[in-house]
Amino acid sequence: MDFSRFNQAEQAQIAAMIEHKQMKDFLRLYSNLVQRCFDDCANDFTTKTLTGKEGECVNKCADKFLKHSERVGSRFAELSENMQAPGSQ
Amino acid sequence: MVNPQNIAMAEQELESVTDLFNRIAESCHTKCISTKYTQSDLTQGEAVCIDRCVSKFFEVNVKIGEKMQKMGQN
């Protein structure tokens, strides 16, 4: 995404907007990851604390999702610089 | 001088790219990552699947875009 067509003042405001969005996105990632790892890992309700296995599952779930997300990000960046996605100019 | 329309446009563009990314990440996780979580790292198979999944998603994106454009012309 190239915002160099905007003037200085606009770019400053856009930078602030991006920072705000990144924070929102981070919170959403957190919430999403908790949901996912809970749904996938916490299935033994014979105890009220996570079992050892469940705890390990949660760690791997989170690690894996973050690595996955990173890889998707790399491919996404490569592919979107080759094409104009519809909806953007 | 700040043109609020420009800011709104930039925001919309950012929103749409972020949304696209999140949807691809979600879909490709469902399609490629086993929920048994046997290890922390991506397996070779998962890594390759992700690469192909993202690529295909973009292709579908383009195909649908072309179809919609044809629809708009009729």
Backbone of each chain as nested JSON, in Angstrom:
{
  "chains": [
    {"id": "A", "residues": [
      {"number": 1, "name": "MET", "atoms": {"N": [0.853, -1.187, 0.0], "CA": [0.0, 0.0, 0.0], "C": [0.886, 1.232, 0.0]}},
      {"number": 2, "name": "ASP", "atoms": {"N": [0.677, 2.031, -0.998], "CA": [1.546, 3.187, -1.155], "C": [0.78, 4.463, -0.866]}},
      {"number": 3, "name": "PHE", "atoms": {"N": [1.153, 5.162, 0.183], "CA": [0.458, 6.398, 0.512], "C": [1.266, 7.64, 0.148]}},
      {"number": 4, "name": "SER", "atoms": {"N": [2.259, 7.456, -0.727], "CA": [3.115, 8.601, -1.047], "C": [2.421, 9.636, -1.917]}},
      {"number": 5, "name": "ARG", "atoms": {"N": [1.22, 9.274, -2.426], "CA": [0.505, 10.269, -3.229], "C": [-0.16, 11.338, -2.355]}},
      {"number": 6, "name": "PHE", "atoms": {"N": [-0.15, 11.136, -1.026], "CA": [-0.737, 12.121, -0.128], "C": [0.315, 13.07, 0.407]}},
      {"number": 7, "name": "ASN", "atoms": {"N": [-0.126, 14.268, 0.853], "CA": [0.831, 15.249, 1.367], "C": [1.284, 14.883, 2.782]}},
      {"number": 8, "name": "GLN", "atoms": {"N": [2.236, 15.682, 3.295], "CA": [2.831, 15.411, 4.61], "C": [1.809, 15.307, 5.734]}},
      {"number": 9, "name": "ALA", "atoms": {"N": [0.927, 16.31, 5.791], "CA": [-0.063, 16.362, 6.882], "C": [-0.959, 15.133, 6.829]}},
      {"number": 10, "name": "GLU", "atoms": {"N": [-1.361, 14.783, 5.616], "CA": [-2.232, 13.609, 5.453], "C": [-1.486, 12.333, 5.836]}},
      {"number": 11, "name": "GLN", "atoms": {"N": [-0.228, 12.249, 5.42], "CA": [0.552, 11.058, 5.744], "C": [0.725, 10.893, 7.236]}},
      {"number": 12, "name": "ALA", "atoms": {"N": [0.863, 12.007, 7.952], "CA": [0.991, 11.956, 9.416], "C": [-0.281, 11.41, 10.03]}},
      {"number": 13, "name": "GLN", "atoms": {"N": [-1.421, 11.913, 9.529], "CA": [-2.698, 11.446, 10.053], "C": [-2.917, 9.973, 9.72]}},
      {"number": 14, "name": "ILE", "atoms": {"N": [-2.5, 9.587, 8.526], "CA": [-2.631, 8.187, 8.114], "C": [-1.752, 7.294, 8.989]}},
      {"number": 15, "name": "ALA", "atoms": {"N": [-0.544, 7.774, 9.307], "CA": [0.346, 6.985, 10.167], "C": [-0.287, 6.753, 11.531]}},
      {"number": 16, "name": "ALA", "atoms": {"N": [-0.924, 7.782, 12.067], "CA": [-1.609, 7.647, 13.359], "C": [-2.766, 6.669, 13.251]}},
      {"number": 17, "name": "MET", "atoms": {"N": [-3.472, 6.736, 12.16], "CA": [-4.594, 5.834, 11.916], "C": [-4.111, 4.382, 11.814]}},
      {"number": 18, "name": "ILE", "atoms": {"N": [-2.99, 4.189, 11.144], "CA": [-2.415, 2.854, 11.01], "C": [-2.019, 2.295, 12.37]}},
      {"number": 19, "name": "GLU", "atoms": {"N": [-1.419, 3.15, 13.206], "CA": [-1.006, 2.707, 14.536], "C": [-2.214, 2.274, 15.361]}},
      {"number": 20, "name": "HIS", "atoms": {"N": [-3.269, 3.051, 15.272], "CA": [-4.507, 2.727, 15.979], "C": [-5.067, 1.384, 15.49]}},
      {"number": 21, "name": "LYS", "atoms": {"N": [-5.067, 1.195, 14.186], "CA": [-5.575, -0.059, 13.624], "C": [-4.727, -1.255, 14.024]}},
      {"number": 22, "name": "GLN", "atoms": {"N": [-3.417, -1.035, 14.097], "CA": [-2.531, -2.127, 14.471], "C": [-2.798, -2.577, 15.891]}},
      {"number": 23, "name": "MET", "atoms": {"N": [-3.108, -1.626, 16.761], "CA": [-3.412, -1.965, 18.14], "C": [-4.707, -2.76, 18.22]}},
      {"number": 24, "name": "LYS", "atoms": {"N": [-5.708, -2.289, 17.474], "CA": [-6.983, -3.011, 17.435], "C": [-6.792, -4.417, 16.913]}},
      {"number": 25, "name": "ASP", "atoms": {"N": [-5.967, -4.523, 15.889], "CA": [-5.708, -5.807, 15.259], "C": [-5.011, -6.769, 16.214]}},
      {"number": 26, "name": "PHE", "atoms": {"N": [-4.092, -6.222, 17.005], "CA": [-3.372, -7.03, 17.98], "C": [-4.333, -7.601, 19.015]}},
      {"number": 27, "name": "LEU", "atoms": {"N": [-5.251, -6.766, 19.483], "CA": [-6.245, -7.229, 20.447], "C": [-7.145, -8.285, 19.839]}},
      {"number": 28, "name": "ARG", "atoms": {"N": [-7.475, -8.1, 18.578], "CA": [-8.31, -9.083, 17.919], "C": [-7.583, -10.41, 17.75]}},
      {"number": 29, "name": "LEU", "atoms": {"N": [-6.299, -10.327, 17.435], "CA": [-5.47, -11.528, 17.295], "C": [-5.465, -12.307, 18.612]}},
      {"number": 30, "name": "TYR", "atoms": {"N": [-5.281, -11.58, 19.708], "CA": [-5.238, -12.184, 21.031], "C": [-6.54, -12.932, 21.323]}},
      {"number": 31, "name": "SER", "atoms": {"N": [-7.628, -12.246, 21.115], "CA": [-8.936, -12.802, 21.401], "C": [-9.22, -14.024, 20.518]}},
      {"number": 32, "name": "ASN", "atoms": {"N": [-8.907, -13.911, 19.274], "CA": [-9.055, -14.977, 18.289], "C": [-8.249, -16.219, 18.665]}},
      {"number": 33, "name": "LEU", "atoms": {"N": [-7.009, -15.981, 19.096], "CA": [-6.107, -17.076, 19.431], "C": [-6.583, -17.815, 20.682]}},
      {"number": 34, "name": "VAL", "atoms": {"N": [-7.054, -17.063, 21.667], "CA": [-7.595, -17.69, 22.875], "C": [-8.754, -18.6, 22.473]}},
      {"number": 35, "name": "GLN", "atoms": {"N": [-9.656, -18.069, 21.659], "CA": [-10.825, -18.837, 21.216], "C": [-10.399, -20.104, 20.502]}},
      {"number": 36, "name": "ARG", "atoms": {"N": [-9.497, -19.953, 19.542], "CA": [-9.065, -21.089, 18.739], "C": [-8.421, -22.17, 19.59]}},
      {"number": 37, "name": "CYS", "atoms": {"N": [-7.475, -21.752, 20.441], "CA": [-6.731, -22.751, 21.206], "C": [-7.596, -23.38, 22.296]}},
      {"number": 38, "name": "PHE", "atoms": {"N": [-8.537, -22.607, 22.801], "CA": [-9.475, -23.203, 23.734], "C": [-10.33, -24.257, 23.027]}},
      {"number": 39, "name": "ASP", "atoms": {"N": [-10.928, -23.864, 21.926], "CA": [-11.791, -24.78, 21.174], "C": [-11.05, -26.052, 20.77]}},
      {"number": 40, "name": "ASP", "atoms": {"N": [-9.804, -25.9, 20.329], "CA": [-9.073, -27.062, 19.832], "C": [-8.427, -27.906, 20.932]}},
      {"number": 41, "name": "CYS", "atoms": {"N": [-8.106, -27.312, 22.058], "CA": [-7.29, -28.023, 23.049], "C": [-7.991, -28.403, 24.352]}},
      {"number": 42, "name": "ALA", "atoms": {"N": [-8.939, -27.595, 24.777], "CA": [-9.518, -27.833, 26.097], "C": [-10.764, -28.692, 25.964]}},
      {"number": 43, "name": "ASN", "atoms": {"N": [-10.578, -30.001, 26.022], "CA": [-11.72, -30.892, 25.828], "C": [-11.937, -31.886, 26.954]}},
      {"number": 44, "name": "ASP", "atoms": {"N": [-11.096, -31.797, 27.974], "CA": [-11.205, -32.75, 29.075], "C": [-11.777, -32.047, 30.294]}},
      {"number": 45, "name": "PHE", "atoms": {"N": [-13.062, -32.235, 30.543], "CA": [-13.684, -31.539, 31.662], "C": [-13.873, -32.422, 32.888]}},
      {"number": 46, "name": "THR", "atoms": {"N": [-12.95, -33.382, 33.04], "CA": [-12.933, -34.142, 34.291], "C": [-12.145, -33.355, 35.342]}},
      {"number": 47, "name": "THR", "atoms": {"N": [-11.448, -32.286, 34.9], "CA": [-10.709, -31.437, 35.849], "C": [-11.061, -29.987, 35.563]}},
      {"number": 48, "name": "LYS", "atoms": {"N": [-10.835, -29.112, 36.572], "CA": [-11.122, -27.7, 36.3], "C": [-9.877, -26.887, 35.981]}},
      {"number": 49, "name": "THR", "atoms": {"N": [-8.694, -27.511, 36.1], "CA": [-7.496, -26.843, 35.589], "C": [-7.013, -27.599, 34.344]}},
      {"number": 50, "name": "LEU", "atoms": {"N": [-6.318, -26.913, 33.484], "CA": [-5.804, -27.553, 32.267], "C": [-4.888, -28.709, 32.637]}},
      {"number": 51, "name": "THR", "atoms": {"N": [-5.057, -29.818, 31.964], "CA": [-4.139, -30.93, 32.164], "C": [-2.802, -30.563, 31.522]}},
      {"number": 52, "name": "GLY", "atoms": {"N": [-1.779, -31.333, 31.842], "CA": [-0.455, -31.111, 31.253], "C": [-0.525, -31.14, 29.737]}},
      {"number": 53, "name": "LYS", "atoms": {"N": [-1.24, -32.12, 29.24], "CA": [-1.38, -32.282, 27.79], "C": [-2.095, -31.093, 27.169]}},
      {"number": 54, "name": "GLU", "atoms": {"N": [-3.145, -30.649, 27.831], "CA": [-3.898, -29.511, 27.305], "C": [-3.028, -28.264, 27.286]}},
      {"number": 55, "name": "GLY", "atoms": {"N": [-2.245, -28.073, 28.341], "CA": [-1.345, -26.921, 28.412], "C": [-0.348, -26.911, 27.277]}},
      {"number": 56, "name": "GLU", "atoms": {"N": [0.239, -28.083, 27.021], "CA": [1.199, -28.195, 25.906], "C": [0.509, -27.926, 24.587]}},
      {"number": 57, "name": "CYS", "atoms": {"N": [-0.698, -28.448, 24.459], "CA": [-1.477, -28.238, 23.241], "C": [-1.683, -26.755, 22.996]}},
      {"number": 58, "name": "VAL", "atoms": {"N": [-2.034, -26.025, 24.047], "CA": [-2.258, -24.587, 23.911], "C": [-0.99, -23.873, 23.448]}},
      {"number": 59, "name": "ASN", "atoms": {"N": [0.156, -24.245, 24.049], "CA": [1.426, -23.645, 23.621], "C": [1.701, -23.88, 22.154]}},
      {"number": 60, "name": "LYS", "atoms": {"N": [1.533, -25.131, 21.739], "CA": [1.808, -25.467, 20.339], "C": [0.805, -24.792, 19.411]}},
      {"number": 61, "name": "CYS", "atoms": {"N": [-0.44, -24.752, 19.852], "CA": [-1.497, -24.111, 19.065], "C": [-1.137, -22.653, 18.785]}},
      {"number": 62, "name": "ALA", "atoms": {"N": [-0.744, -21.951, 19.848], "CA": [-0.415, -20.532, 19.706], "C": [0.818, -20.345, 18.831]}},
      {"number": 63, "name": "ASP", "atoms": {"N": [1.891, -21.108, 19.135], "CA": [3.122, -21.017, 18.331], "C": [2.829, -21.266, 16.868]}},
      {"number": 64, "name": "LYS", "atoms": {"N": [2.088, -22.334, 16.64], "CA": [1.82, -22.725, 15.271], "C": [1.007, -21.663, 14.531]}},
      {"number": 65, "name": "PHE", "atoms": {"N": [-0.001, -21.126, 15.211], "CA": [-0.819, -20.118, 14.54], "C": [0.019, -18.896, 14.166]}},
      {"number": 66, "name": "LEU", "atoms": {"N": [0.899, -18.502, 15.082], "CA": [1.728, -17.326, 14.809], "C": [2.687, -17.585, 13.651]}},
      {"number": 67, "name": "LYS", "atoms": {"N": [3.262, -18.779, 13.608], "CA": [4.155, -19.105, 12.489], "C": [3.372, -19.177, 11.176]}},
      {"number": 68, "name": "HIS", "atoms": {"N": [2.199, -19.745, 11.256], "CA": [1.311, -19.832, 10.093], "C": [0.99, -18.44, 9.574]}},
      {"number": 69, "name": "SER", "atoms": {"N": [0.617, -17.575, 10.502], "CA": [0.231, -16.217, 10.165], "C": [1.393, -15.478, 9.502]}},
      {"number": 70, "name": "GLU", "atoms": {"N": [2.576, -15.714, 10.015], "CA": [3.774, -15.088, 9.463], "C": [4.022, -15.547, 8.026]}},
      {"number": 71, "name": "ARG", "atoms": {"N": [3.868, -16.839, 7.801], "CA": [4.08, -17.371, 6.462], "C": [3.033, -16.855, 5.475]}},
      {"number": 72, "name": "VAL", "atoms": {"N": [1.787, -16.848, 5.93], "CA": [0.715, -16.287, 5.094], "C": [1.062, -14.846, 4.738]}},
      {"number": 73, "name": "GLY", "atoms": {"N": [1.552, -14.107, 5.728], "CA": [1.931, -12.71, 5.507], "C": [2.994, -12.555, 4.436]}},
      {"number": 74, "name": "SER", "atoms": {"N": [3.997, -13.421, 4.469], "CA": [5.068, -13.354, 3.456], "C": [4.522, -13.616, 2.06]}},
      {"number": 75, "name": "ARG", "atoms": {"N": [3.756, -14.685, 1.923], "CA": [3.197, -15.032, 0.606], "C": [2.257, -13.932, 0.144]}},
      {"number": 76, "name": "PHE", "atoms": {"N": [1.463, -13.422, 1.065], "CA": [0.502, -12.354, 0.781], "C": [1.219, -11.131, 0.221]}},
      {"number": 77, "name": "ALA", "atoms": {"N": [2.306, -10.742, 0.886], "CA": [3.066, -9.567, 0.43], "C": [3.628, -9.792, -0.962]}},
      {"number": 78, "name": "GLU", "atoms": {"N": [4.2, -10.972, -1.19], "CA": [4.761, -11.288, -2.513], "C": [3.695, -11.229, -3.59]}},
      {"number": 79, "name": "LEU", "atoms": {"N": [2.554, -11.871, -3.322], "CA": [1.527, -11.978, -4.353], "C": [0.791, -10.669, -4.563]}},
      {"number": 80, "name": "SER", "atoms": {"N": [0.618, -9.875, -3.535], "CA": [-0.141, -8.646, -3.759], "C": [0.71, -7.562, -4.385]}},
      {"number": 81, "name": "GLU", "atoms": {"N": [2.044, -7.71, -4.378], "CA": [2.807, -6.707, -5.092], "C": [2.803, -6.987, -6.599]}},
      {"number": 82, "name": "ASN", "atoms": {"N": [2.423, -8.221, -6.956], "CA": [2.348, -8.564, -8.381], "C": [1.031, -8.208, -9.029]}},
      {"number": 83, "name": "MET", "atoms": {"N": [0.025, -8.027, -8.203], "CA": [-1.269, -7.73, -8.799], "C": [-1.969, -6.629, -8.025]}},
      {"number": 84, "name": "GLN", "atoms": {"N": [-2.855, -5.938, -8.696], "CA": [-3.708, -4.974, -8.03], "C": [-4.941, -5.697, -7.569]}},
      {"number": 85, "name": "ALA", "atoms": {"N": [-5.17, -5.777, -6.27], "CA": [-6.387, -6.441, -5.797], "C": [-7.595, -5.582, -6.155]}},
      {"number": 86, "name": "PRO", "atoms": {"N": [-8.664, -6.177, -6.602], "CA": [-9.856, -5.378, -6.922], "C": [-10.351, -4.659, -5.675]}},
      {"number": 87, "name": "GLY", "atoms": {"N": [-10.768, -3.405, -5.837], "CA": [-11.22, -2.648, -4.665], "C": [-10.198, -1.603, -4.267]}},
      {"number": 88, "name": "SER", "atoms": {"N": [-8.926, -1.806, -4.628], "CA": [-7.95, -0.74, -4.394], "C": [-7.585, -0.17, -5.751]}},
      {"number": 89, "name": "GLN", "atoms": {"N": [-6.982, 1.023, -5.753], "CA": [-6.784, 1.655, -7.064], "C": [-5.685, 0.958, -7.842]}}
    ]},
    {"id": "B", "residues": [
      {"number": 1, "name": "MET", "atoms": {"N": [-2.417, 20.822, 4.455], "CA": [-3.891, 20.782, 4.43], "C": [-4.334, 19.335, 4.312]}},
      {"number": 2, "name": "VAL", "atoms": {"N": [-5.203, 18.96, 5.201], "CA": [-5.662, 17.568, 5.191], "C": [-7.031, 17.461, 4.528]}},
      {"number": 3, "name": "ASN", "atoms": {"N": [-7.066, 16.648, 3.5], "CA": [-8.353, 16.381, 2.857], "C": [-8.964, 15.142, 3.511]}},
      {"number": 4, "name": "PRO", "atoms": {"N": [-10.073, 15.317, 4.235], "CA": [-10.641, 14.171, 4.971], "C": [-11.046, 13.022, 4.062]}},
      {"number": 5, "name": "GLN", "atoms": {"N": [-11.351, 13.345, 2.816], "CA": [-11.718, 12.27, 1.889], "C": [-10.535, 11.355, 1.623]}},
      {"number": 6, "name": "ASN", "atoms": {"N": [-9.35, 11.942, 1.556], "CA": [-8.147, 11.141, 1.34], "C": [-7.895, 10.201, 2.507]}},
      {"number": 7, "name": "ILE", "atoms": {"N": [-8.094, 10.741, 3.713], "CA": [-7.915, 9.91, 4.906], "C": [-8.907, 8.755, 4.886]}},
      {"number": 8, "name": "ALA", "atoms": {"N": [-10.144, 9.069, 4.565], "CA": [-11.184, 8.037, 4.526], "C": [-10.844, 6.973, 3.492]}},
      {"number": 9, "name": "MET", "atoms": {"N": [-10.314, 7.401, 2.365], "CA": [-9.939, 6.476, 1.298], "C": [-8.795, 5.568, 1.738]}},
      {"number": 10, "name": "ALA", "atoms": {"N": [-7.802, 6.173, 2.384], "CA": [-6.667, 5.395, 2.88], "C": [-7.131, 4.386, 3.922]}},
      {"number": 11, "name": "GLU", "atoms": {"N": [-8.044, 4.85, 4.775], "CA": [-8.548, 3.96, 5.819], "C": [-9.301, 2.775, 5.226]}},
      {"number": 12, "name": "GLN", "atoms": {"N": [-10.078, 3.067, 4.202], "CA": [-10.844, 1.999, 3.572], "C": [-9.929, 0.996, 2.882]}},
      {"number": 13, "name": "GLU", "atoms": {"N": [-8.891, 1.507, 2.253], "CA": [-7.944, 0.626, 1.582], "C": [-7.255, -0.279, 2.598]}},
      {"number": 14, "name": "LEU", "atoms": {"N": [-6.829, 0.32, 3.701], "CA": [-6.155, -0.447, 4.742], "C": [-7.094, -1.509, 5.324]}},
      {"number": 15, "name": "GLU", "atoms": {"N": [-8.32, -1.092, 5.581], "CA": [-9.344, -1.99, 6.111], "C": [-9.555, -3.18, 5.179]}},
      {"number": 16, "name": "SER", "atoms": {"N": [-9.619, -2.895, 3.885], "CA": [-9.927, -3.969, 2.941], "C": [-8.748, -4.935, 2.794]}},
      {"number": 17, "name": "VAL", "atoms": {"N": [-7.52, -4.424, 2.838], "CA": [-6.348, -5.305, 2.775], "C": [-6.231, -6.147, 4.037]}},
      {"number": 18, "name": "THR", "atoms": {"N": [-6.471, -5.522, 5.185], "CA": [-6.416, -6.247, 6.457], "C": [-7.463, -7.35, 6.489]}},
      {"number": 19, "name": "ASP", "atoms": {"N": [-8.657, -7.008, 6.024], "CA": [-9.735, -7.994, 6.005], "C": [-9.372, -9.17, 5.089]}},
      {"number": 20, "name": "LEU", "atoms": {"N": [-8.844, -8.872, 3.933], "CA": [-8.441, -9.927, 2.998], "C": [-7.401, -10.834, 3.653]}},
      {"number": 21, "name": "PHE", "atoms": {"N": [-6.404, -10.227, 4.255], "CA": [-5.363, -11.009, 4.919], "C": [-5.952, -11.922, 6.0]}},
      {"number": 22, "name": "ASN", "atoms": {"N": [-6.821, -11.365, 6.84], "CA": [-7.387, -12.164, 7.93], "C": [-8.219, -13.333, 7.406]}},
      {"number": 23, "name": "ARG", "atoms": {"N": [-8.939, -13.075, 6.308], "CA": [-9.753, -14.158, 5.751], "C": [-8.872, -15.257, 5.158]}},
      {"number": 24, "name": "ILE", "atoms": {"N": [-7.796, -14.862, 4.482], "CA": [-6.877, -15.859, 3.926], "C": [-6.24, -16.666, 5.051]}},
      {"number": 25, "name": "ALA", "atoms": {"N": [-5.797, -15.975, 6.103], "CA": [-5.152, -16.665, 7.228], "C": [-6.116, -17.672, 7.846]}},
      {"number": 26, "name": "GLU", "atoms": {"N": [-7.352, -17.256, 8.033], "CA": [-8.361, -18.142, 8.614], "C": [-8.636, -19.35, 7.723]}},
      {"number": 27, "name": "SER", "atoms": {"N": [-8.932, -19.103, 6.464], "CA": [-9.231, -20.209, 5.532], "C": [-8.074, -21.173, 5.41]}},
      {"number": 28, "name": "CYS", "atoms": {"N": [-6.875, -20.639, 5.245], "CA": [-5.734, -21.528, 5.024], "C": [-5.353, -22.282, 6.298]}},
      {"number": 29, "name": "HIS", "atoms": {"N": [-5.656, -21.716, 7.448], "CA": [-5.42, -22.459, 8.678], "C": [-6.359, -23.659, 8.735]}},
      {"number": 30, "name": "THR", "atoms": {"N": [-7.63, -23.423, 8.409], "CA": [-8.6, -24.517, 8.385], "C": [-8.204, -25.592, 7.379]}},
      {"number": 31, "name": "LYS", "atoms": {"N": [-7.737, -25.158, 6.22], "CA": [-7.422, -26.129, 5.169], "C": [-6.092, -26.834, 5.354]}},
      {"number": 32, "name": "CYS", "atoms": {"N": [-5.156, -26.213, 6.021], "CA": [-3.787, -26.741, 6.017], "C": [-3.238, -27.222, 7.353]}},
      {"number": 33, "name": "ILE", "atoms": {"N": [-3.73, -26.647, 8.462], "CA": [-3.104, -26.944, 9.749], "C": [-3.925, -27.952, 10.519]}},
      {"number": 34, "name": "SER", "atoms": {"N": [-3.277, -29.052, 10.894], "CA": [-3.956, -30.056, 11.699], "C": [-4.175, -29.522, 13.106]}},
      {"number": 35, "name": "THR", "atoms": {"N": [-5.37, -29.755, 13.629], "CA": [-5.65, -29.229, 14.966], "C": [-5.169, -30.152, 16.075]}},
      {"number": 36, "name": "LYS", "atoms": {"N": [-4.38, -31.151, 15.695], "CA": [-3.847, -32.021, 16.731], "C": [-2.595, -31.415, 17.367]}},
      {"number": 37, "name": "TYR", "atoms": {"N": [-2.001, -30.419, 16.701], "CA": [-0.87, -29.679, 17.257], "C": [0.187, -30.602, 17.853]}},
      {"number": 38, "name": "THR", "atoms": {"N": [0.764, -31.427, 17.008], "CA": [1.792, -32.34, 17.488], "C": [3.118, -31.611, 17.737]}},
      {"number": 39, "name": "GLN", "atoms": {"N": [3.317, -30.471, 17.092], "CA": [4.565, -29.728, 17.311], "C": [4.338, -28.228, 17.124]}},
      {"number": 40, "name": "SER", "atoms": {"N": [5.305, -27.431, 17.589], "CA": [5.208, -25.971, 17.508], "C": [5.496, -25.431, 16.117]}},
      {"number": 41, "name": "ASP", "atoms": {"N": [6.398, -26.08, 15.408], "CA": [6.779, -25.576, 14.087], "C": [5.828, -26.083, 13.023]}},
      {"number": 42, "name": "LEU", "atoms": {"N": [5.781, -25.373, 11.912], "CA": [5.032, -25.86, 10.763], "C": [5.758, -27.072, 10.19]}},
      {"number": 43, "name": "THR", "atoms": {"N": [5.015, -28.116, 9.858], "CA": [5.639, -29.241, 9.158], "C": [5.893, -28.808, 7.713]}},
      {"number": 44, "name": "GLN", "atoms": {"N": [6.72, -29.564, 7.038], "CA": [7.017, -29.257, 5.634], "C": [5.725, -29.251, 4.816]}},
      {"number": 45, "name": "GLY", "atoms": {"N": [4.884, -30.258, 5.07], "CA": [3.607, -30.356, 4.357], "C": [2.719, -29.154, 4.595]}},
      {"number": 46, "name": "GLU", "atoms": {"N": [2.649, -28.717, 5.856], "CA": [1.825, -27.557, 6.191], "C": [2.359, -26.307, 5.509]}},
      {"number": 47, "name": "ALA", "atoms": {"N": [3.674, -26.154, 5.51], "CA": [4.288, -24.97, 4.895], "C": [3.967, -24.891, 3.405]}},
      {"number": 48, "name": "VAL", "atoms": {"N": [4.134, -26.006, 2.727], "CA": [3.841, -26.052, 1.289], "C": [2.357, -25.785, 1.036]}},
      {"number": 49, "name": "CYS", "atoms": {"N": [1.521, -26.391, 1.874], "CA": [0.073, -26.195, 1.745], "C": [-0.28, -24.722, 1.86]}},
      {"number": 50, "name": "ILE", "atoms": {"N": [0.325, -24.057, 2.838], "CA": [0.053, -22.631, 3.036], "C": [0.427, -21.82, 1.795]}},
      {"number": 51, "name": "ASP", "atoms": {"N": [1.617, -22.094, 1.254], "CA": [2.061, -21.371, 0.053], "C": [1.038, -21.521, -1.068]}},
      {"number": 52, "name": "ARG", "atoms": {"N": [0.625, -22.75, -1.278], "CA": [-0.312, -23.024, -2.381], "C": [-1.69, -22.45, -2.103]}},
      {"number": 53, "name": "CYS", "atoms": {"N": [-2.078, -22.525, -0.832], "CA": [-3.394, -22.03, -0.435], "C": [-3.506, -20.522, -0.691]}},
      {"number": 54, "name": "VAL", "atoms": {"N": [-2.494, -19.773, -0.275], "CA": [-2.527, -18.315, -0.458], "C": [-2.562, -17.986, -1.951]}},
      {"number": 55, "name": "SER", "atoms": {"N": [-1.742, -18.711, -2.711], "CA": [-1.693, -18.491, -4.156], "C": [-3.058, -18.733, -4.797]}},
      {"number": 56, "name": "LYS", "atoms": {"N": [-3.704, -19.825, -4.436], "CA": [-5.012, -20.148, -5.012], "C": [-6.067, -19.141, -4.596]}},
      {"number": 57, "name": "PHE", "atoms": {"N": [-5.964, -18.674, -3.359], "CA": [-6.944, -17.701, -2.891], "C": [-6.893, -16.46, -3.774]}},
      {"number": 58, "name": "PHE", "atoms": {"N": [-5.684, -15.985, -4.066], "CA": [-5.554, -14.813, -4.923], "C": [-6.106, -15.07, -6.319]}},
      {"number": 59, "name": "GLU", "atoms": {"N": [-5.859, -16.282, -6.813], "CA": [-6.384, -16.628, -8.137], "C": [-7.905, -16.569, -8.141]}},
      {"number": 60, "name": "VAL", "atoms": {"N": [-8.502, -17.123, -7.101], "CA": [-9.966, -17.095, -6.996], "C": [-10.447, -15.653, -6.915]}},
      {"number": 61, "name": "ASN", "atoms": {"N": [-9.732, -14.848, -6.163], "CA": [-10.052, -13.427, -6.017], "C": [-10.116, -12.759, -7.396]}},
      {"number": 62, "name": "VAL", "atoms": {"N": [-9.115, -13.032, -8.208], "CA": [-9.045, -12.457, -9.552], "C": [-10.181, -12.965, -10.431]}},
      {"number": 63, "name": "LYS", "atoms": {"N": [-10.406, -14.298, -10.394], "CA": [-11.463, -14.899, -11.212], "C": [-12.813, -14.291, -10.903]}},
      {"number": 64, "name": "ILE", "atoms": {"N": [-13.097, -14.161, -9.614], "CA": [-14.392, -13.611, -9.213], "C": [-14.487, -12.157, -9.651]}},
      {"number": 65, "name": "GLY", "atoms": {"N": [-13.39, -11.426, -9.509], "CA": [-13.351, -10.038, -9.954], "C": [-13.701, -9.915, -11.42]}},
      {"number": 66, "name": "GLU", "atoms": {"N": [-13.132, -10.795, -12.228], "CA": [-13.422, -10.781, -13.662], "C": [-14.881, -11.084, -13.953]}},
      {"number": 67, "name": "LYS", "atoms": {"N": [-15.421, -12.082, -13.243], "CA": [-16.841, -12.429, -13.416], "C": [-17.743, -11.254, -13.063]}},
      {"number": 68, "name": "MET", "atoms": {"N": [-17.432, -10.624, -11.948], "CA": [-18.263, -9.503, -11.498], "C": [-18.203, -8.365, -12.512]}},
      {"number": 69, "name": "GLN", "atoms": {"N": [-17.034, -8.199, -13.12], "CA": [-16.882, -7.132, -14.095], "C": [-17.759, -7.404, -15.308]}},
      {"number": 70, "name": "LYS", "atoms": {"N": [-17.764, -8.698, -15.727], "CA": [-18.623, -9.077, -16.866], "C": [-20.074, -8.835, -16.532]}},
      {"number": 71, "name": "MET", "atoms": {"N": [-20.435, -9.203, -15.3], "CA": [-21.818, -8.987, -14.831], "C": [-22.176, -7.522, -14.949]}},
      {"number": 72, "name": "GLY", "atoms": {"N": [-21.263, -6.664, -14.557], "CA": [-21.496, -5.233, -14.592], "C": [-21.69, -4.677, -15.978]}},
      {"number": 73, "name": "GLN", "atoms": {"N": [-21.128, -5.397, -16.974], "CA": [-21.221, -4.908, -18.355], "C": [-22.538, -5.27, -19.023]}},
      {"number": 74, "name": "ASN", "atoms": {"N": [-23.261, -6.252, -18.476], "CA": [-24.499, -6.698, -19.162], "C": [-25.708, -5.869, -18.816]}}
    ]}
  ]
}
